[in-house]
Every structure is written in structure tokens, then in C-alpha cells.
Amino acid sequence: MFYVVSATHKAEMAQERLRLQEAFAAYLHDPTHHPDVTIHHGGQTLSESDRSVTGFVLVLEAPSIEVATAFVAGSPYAEAGTFAESDVHPWNWLTGRPG
């Protein structure tokens, strides 16, 4: 099943987010960290005023919402407490779907 992950970072954690950015990218790109999760699409969300990073959105495939939620919770950002909020929702991918 597909899931959409939306996360917003705490503004006061900007330096910590920057410090962890490379580790987070490695986490996303190394499937040994998440063998049951496939990331199909993703990117950073930006503020309108100065285009600074405010969070991210991912589209992923996982066997259950529990696996998808555990994937988010195991990320370097989540473990460091940079999220103001994060949500995982089942998603019915209608357009641009792979395969």
C-alpha cells in the first residue's frame, strides 16, 4: 500500500536539522535501514517568505501503516526530535503512479 508522509520541523531545531540532513538522506537511500519500505517520491517543503526548509513530504510503499510509521520514527530527524509534527496517511495514488 502507498502512504504519504508529511513532516514539519520545529523552527528552533533548524541547526540540528541541517546537521542531520546528510544522515537523513543516507537513511532514505539505504534500503538496509528499511527493507520493507520503498520510497517513490519526496522533497522538502519550503516557506513562502524566504524559501527556507520547513519539512518534507514523501510517498512510500509499505506493507502496513505500522511499518510506514516505524520507518518515519526511525529516521535521524525523528530520533533527534526535530519534528513539530509528522503524519502518515494511506494514499490512493491515481496519477503518475509507477508500474
PyMOL commands that place a pseudoatom at each C-alpha (Angstrom):
pseudoatom trace, name=CA, resn=MET, resi=1, chain=A, elem=C, hetatm=0, pos=[0.000, 0.000, 0.000]
pseudoatom trace, name=CA, resn=PHE, resi=2, chain=A, elem=C, hetatm=0, pos=[1.101, 3.569, -0.617]
pseudoatom trace, name=CA, resn=TYR, resi=3, chain=A, elem=C, hetatm=0, pos=[1.449, 6.173, 2.136]
pseudoatom trace, name=CA, resn=VAL, resi=4, chain=A, elem=C, hetatm=0, pos=[2.065, 9.903, 2.213]
pseudoatom trace, name=CA, resn=VAL, resi=5, chain=A, elem=C, hetatm=0, pos=[4.364, 11.167, 4.929]
pseudoatom trace, name=CA, resn=SER, resi=6, chain=A, elem=C, hetatm=0, pos=[4.255, 14.838, 5.840]
pseudoatom trace, name=CA, resn=ALA, resi=7, chain=A, elem=C, hetatm=0, pos=[6.594, 16.251, 8.464]
pseudoatom trace, name=CA, resn=THR, resi=8, chain=A, elem=C, hetatm=0, pos=[7.181, 19.777, 9.722]
pseudoatom trace, name=CA, resn=HIS, resi=9, chain=A, elem=C, hetatm=0, pos=[10.343, 20.702, 11.577]
pseudoatom trace, name=CA, resn=LYS, resi=10, chain=A, elem=C, hetatm=0, pos=[10.453, 22.785, 14.748]
pseudoatom trace, name=CA, resn=ALA, resi=11, chain=A, elem=C, hetatm=0, pos=[11.782, 26.235, 13.821]
pseudoatom trace, name=CA, resn=GLU, resi=12, chain=A, elem=C, hetatm=0, pos=[14.142, 26.217, 16.795]
pseudoatom trace, name=CA, resn=MET, resi=13, chain=A, elem=C, hetatm=0, pos=[15.709, 22.964, 15.521]
pseudoatom trace, name=CA, resn=ALA, resi=14, chain=A, elem=C, hetatm=0, pos=[16.982, 24.437, 12.232]
pseudoatom trace, name=CA, resn=GLN, resi=15, chain=A, elem=C, hetatm=0, pos=[20.664, 23.933, 13.079]
pseudoatom trace, name=CA, resn=GLU, resi=16, chain=A, elem=C, hetatm=0, pos=[20.060, 20.354, 14.219]
pseudoatom trace, name=CA, resn=ARG, resi=17, chain=A, elem=C, hetatm=0, pos=[18.077, 19.649, 11.045]
pseudoatom trace, name=CA, resn=LEU, resi=18, chain=A, elem=C, hetatm=0, pos=[20.956, 20.976, 8.947]
pseudoatom trace, name=CA, resn=ARG, resi=19, chain=A, elem=C, hetatm=0, pos=[23.427, 18.866, 10.895]
pseudoatom trace, name=CA, resn=LEU, resi=20, chain=A, elem=C, hetatm=0, pos=[21.331, 15.736, 10.269]
pseudoatom trace, name=CA, resn=GLN, resi=21, chain=A, elem=C, hetatm=0, pos=[20.418, 16.422, 6.634]
pseudoatom trace, name=CA, resn=GLU, resi=22, chain=A, elem=C, hetatm=0, pos=[23.119, 14.146, 5.210]
pseudoatom trace, name=CA, resn=ALA, resi=23, chain=A, elem=C, hetatm=0, pos=[22.278, 11.338, 7.662]
pseudoatom trace, name=CA, resn=PHE, resi=24, chain=A, elem=C, hetatm=0, pos=[18.591, 11.635, 6.763]
pseudoatom trace, name=CA, resn=ALA, resi=25, chain=A, elem=C, hetatm=0, pos=[19.387, 11.439, 3.028]
pseudoatom trace, name=CA, resn=ALA, resi=26, chain=A, elem=C, hetatm=0, pos=[21.524, 8.342, 3.671]
pseudoatom trace, name=CA, resn=TYR, resi=27, chain=A, elem=C, hetatm=0, pos=[18.655, 6.801, 5.663]
pseudoatom trace, name=CA, resn=LEU, resi=28, chain=A, elem=C, hetatm=0, pos=[16.276, 7.357, 2.749]
pseudoatom trace, name=CA, resn=HIS, resi=29, chain=A, elem=C, hetatm=0, pos=[18.647, 5.937, 0.133]
pseudoatom trace, name=CA, resn=ASP, resi=30, chain=A, elem=C, hetatm=0, pos=[19.906, 2.869, 2.032]
pseudoatom trace, name=CA, resn=PRO, resi=31, chain=A, elem=C, hetatm=0, pos=[17.262, 0.131, 1.992]
pseudoatom trace, name=CA, resn=THR, resi=32, chain=A, elem=C, hetatm=0, pos=[19.100, -1.871, 4.668]
pseudoatom trace, name=CA, resn=HIS, resi=33, chain=A, elem=C, hetatm=0, pos=[17.545, 0.602, 7.125]
pseudoatom trace, name=CA, resn=HIS, resi=34, chain=A, elem=C, hetatm=0, pos=[14.056, -0.141, 5.813]
pseudoatom trace, name=CA, resn=PRO, resi=35, chain=A, elem=C, hetatm=0, pos=[13.863, -3.344, 3.731]
pseudoatom trace, name=CA, resn=ASP, resi=36, chain=A, elem=C, hetatm=0, pos=[10.039, -3.339, 3.738]
pseudoatom trace, name=CA, resn=VAL, resi=37, chain=A, elem=C, hetatm=0, pos=[9.708, 0.298, 2.638]
pseudoatom trace, name=CA, resn=THR, resi=38, chain=A, elem=C, hetatm=0, pos=[10.166, 1.648, -0.889]
pseudoatom trace, name=CA, resn=ILE, resi=39, chain=A, elem=C, hetatm=0, pos=[10.403, 5.410, -1.313]
pseudoatom trace, name=CA, resn=HIS, resi=40, chain=A, elem=C, hetatm=0, pos=[8.856, 6.519, -4.600]
pseudoatom trace, name=CA, resn=HIS, resi=41, chain=A, elem=C, hetatm=0, pos=[8.804, 10.286, -4.353]
pseudoatom trace, name=CA, resn=GLY, resi=42, chain=A, elem=C, hetatm=0, pos=[9.842, 13.032, -1.980]
pseudoatom trace, name=CA, resn=GLY, resi=43, chain=A, elem=C, hetatm=0, pos=[11.102, 16.514, -1.372]
pseudoatom trace, name=CA, resn=GLN, resi=44, chain=A, elem=C, hetatm=0, pos=[11.411, 19.366, 1.065]
pseudoatom trace, name=CA, resn=THR, resi=45, chain=A, elem=C, hetatm=0, pos=[8.623, 21.788, 1.888]
pseudoatom trace, name=CA, resn=LEU, resi=46, chain=A, elem=C, hetatm=0, pos=[9.645, 25.445, 1.864]
pseudoatom trace, name=CA, resn=SER, resi=47, chain=A, elem=C, hetatm=0, pos=[8.460, 28.649, 3.489]
pseudoatom trace, name=CA, resn=GLU, resi=48, chain=A, elem=C, hetatm=0, pos=[6.831, 31.141, 1.138]
pseudoatom trace, name=CA, resn=SER, resi=49, chain=A, elem=C, hetatm=0, pos=[8.737, 34.103, 2.530]
pseudoatom trace, name=CA, resn=ASP, resi=50, chain=A, elem=C, hetatm=0, pos=[12.362, 33.017, 2.219]
pseudoatom trace, name=CA, resn=ARG, resi=51, chain=A, elem=C, hetatm=0, pos=[12.221, 29.501, 0.768]
pseudoatom trace, name=CA, resn=SER, resi=52, chain=A, elem=C, hetatm=0, pos=[13.835, 28.004, 3.864]
pseudoatom trace, name=CA, resn=VAL, resi=53, chain=A, elem=C, hetatm=0, pos=[13.176, 24.325, 4.549]
pseudoatom trace, name=CA, resn=THR, resi=54, chain=A, elem=C, hetatm=0, pos=[10.175, 23.750, 6.806]
pseudoatom trace, name=CA, resn=GLY, resi=55, chain=A, elem=C, hetatm=0, pos=[9.757, 19.988, 6.448]
pseudoatom trace, name=CA, resn=PHE, resi=56, chain=A, elem=C, hetatm=0, pos=[9.285, 17.297, 3.832]
pseudoatom trace, name=CA, resn=VAL, resi=57, chain=A, elem=C, hetatm=0, pos=[6.775, 15.110, 2.024]
pseudoatom trace, name=CA, resn=LEU, resi=58, chain=A, elem=C, hetatm=0, pos=[7.409, 11.502, 0.986]
pseudoatom trace, name=CA, resn=VAL, resi=59, chain=A, elem=C, hetatm=0, pos=[5.390, 8.980, -0.972]
pseudoatom trace, name=CA, resn=LEU, resi=60, chain=A, elem=C, hetatm=0, pos=[6.318, 5.486, 0.074]
pseudoatom trace, name=CA, resn=GLU, resi=61, chain=A, elem=C, hetatm=0, pos=[5.138, 1.929, -0.246]
pseudoatom trace, name=CA, resn=ALA, resi=62, chain=A, elem=C, hetatm=0, pos=[4.961, -0.343, 2.794]
pseudoatom trace, name=CA, resn=PRO, resi=63, chain=A, elem=C, hetatm=0, pos=[3.040, -3.460, 3.825]
pseudoatom trace, name=CA, resn=SER, resi=64, chain=A, elem=C, hetatm=0, pos=[1.194, -1.616, 6.613]
pseudoatom trace, name=CA, resn=ILE, resi=65, chain=A, elem=C, hetatm=0, pos=[0.753, 1.761, 8.258]
pseudoatom trace, name=CA, resn=GLU, resi=66, chain=A, elem=C, hetatm=0, pos=[2.657, 0.401, 11.258]
pseudoatom trace, name=CA, resn=VAL, resi=67, chain=A, elem=C, hetatm=0, pos=[5.710, -0.292, 9.085]
pseudoatom trace, name=CA, resn=ALA, resi=68, chain=A, elem=C, hetatm=0, pos=[5.420, 3.144, 7.441]
pseudoatom trace, name=CA, resn=THR, resi=69, chain=A, elem=C, hetatm=0, pos=[5.106, 4.852, 10.831]
pseudoatom trace, name=CA, resn=ALA, resi=70, chain=A, elem=C, hetatm=0, pos=[8.076, 2.906, 12.227]
pseudoatom trace, name=CA, resn=PHE, resi=71, chain=A, elem=C, hetatm=0, pos=[10.119, 3.998, 9.193]
pseudoatom trace, name=CA, resn=VAL, resi=72, chain=A, elem=C, hetatm=0, pos=[9.420, 7.657, 10.000]
pseudoatom trace, name=CA, resn=ALA, resi=73, chain=A, elem=C, hetatm=0, pos=[10.043, 7.152, 13.727]
pseudoatom trace, name=CA, resn=GLY, resi=74, chain=A, elem=C, hetatm=0, pos=[13.408, 5.521, 12.999]
pseudoatom trace, name=CA, resn=SER, resi=75, chain=A, elem=C, hetatm=0, pos=[14.711, 8.409, 10.915]
pseudoatom trace, name=CA, resn=PRO, resi=76, chain=A, elem=C, hetatm=0, pos=[17.576, 10.572, 12.195]
pseudoatom trace, name=CA, resn=TYR, resi=77, chain=A, elem=C, hetatm=0, pos=[15.257, 13.602, 12.291]
pseudoatom trace, name=CA, resn=ALA, resi=78, chain=A, elem=C, hetatm=0, pos=[12.626, 11.835, 14.408]
pseudoatom trace, name=CA, resn=GLU, resi=79, chain=A, elem=C, hetatm=0, pos=[15.198, 10.338, 16.747]
pseudoatom trace, name=CA, resn=ALA, resi=80, chain=A, elem=C, hetatm=0, pos=[16.693, 13.816, 17.312]
pseudoatom trace, name=CA, resn=GLY, resi=81, chain=A, elem=C, hetatm=0, pos=[13.272, 15.357, 17.971]
pseudoatom trace, name=CA, resn=THR, resi=82, chain=A, elem=C, hetatm=0, pos=[13.304, 17.846, 15.082]
pseudoatom trace, name=CA, resn=PHE, resi=83, chain=A, elem=C, hetatm=0, pos=[9.650, 17.271, 14.138]
pseudoatom trace, name=CA, resn=ALA, resi=84, chain=A, elem=C, hetatm=0, pos=[6.972, 19.686, 15.265]
pseudoatom trace, name=CA, resn=GLU, resi=85, chain=A, elem=C, hetatm=0, pos=[4.583, 17.176, 13.734]
pseudoatom trace, name=CA, resn=SER, resi=86, chain=A, elem=C, hetatm=0, pos=[4.590, 14.229, 11.378]
pseudoatom trace, name=CA, resn=ASP, resi=87, chain=A, elem=C, hetatm=0, pos=[1.723, 12.356, 9.781]
pseudoatom trace, name=CA, resn=VAL, resi=88, chain=A, elem=C, hetatm=0, pos=[1.464, 9.112, 7.833]
pseudoatom trace, name=CA, resn=HIS, resi=89, chain=A, elem=C, hetatm=0, pos=[-1.674, 8.580, 5.750]
pseudoatom trace, name=CA, resn=PRO, resi=90, chain=A, elem=C, hetatm=0, pos=[-2.759, 5.790, 3.404]
pseudoatom trace, name=CA, resn=TRP, resi=91, chain=A, elem=C, hetatm=0, pos=[-2.790, 7.157, -0.114]
pseudoatom trace, name=CA, resn=ASN, resi=92, chain=A, elem=C, hetatm=0, pos=[-4.718, 6.195, -3.233]
pseudoatom trace, name=CA, resn=TRP, resi=93, chain=A, elem=C, hetatm=0, pos=[-2.203, 7.109, -5.944]
pseudoatom trace, name=CA, resn=LEU, resi=94, chain=A, elem=C, hetatm=0, pos=[-4.253, 7.971, -9.036]
pseudoatom trace, name=CA, resn=THR, resi=95, chain=A, elem=C, hetatm=0, pos=[-1.978, 9.850, -11.458]
pseudoatom trace, name=CA, resn=GLY, resi=96, chain=A, elem=C, hetatm=0, pos=[1.680, 9.308, -12.294]
pseudoatom trace, name=CA, resn=ARG, resi=97, chain=A, elem=C, hetatm=0, pos=[1.744, 6.006, -10.435]
pseudoatom trace, name=CA, resn=PRO, resi=98, chain=A, elem=C, hetatm=0, pos=[4.729, 3.747, -11.260]
pseudoatom trace, name=CA, resn=GLY, resi=99, chain=A, elem=C, hetatm=0, pos=[4.068, 0.426, -12.971]
for i in range(1, 99): cmd.bond("trace and resi %d" % i, "trace and resi %d" % (i + 1))
show_as sticks, trace
zoom trace
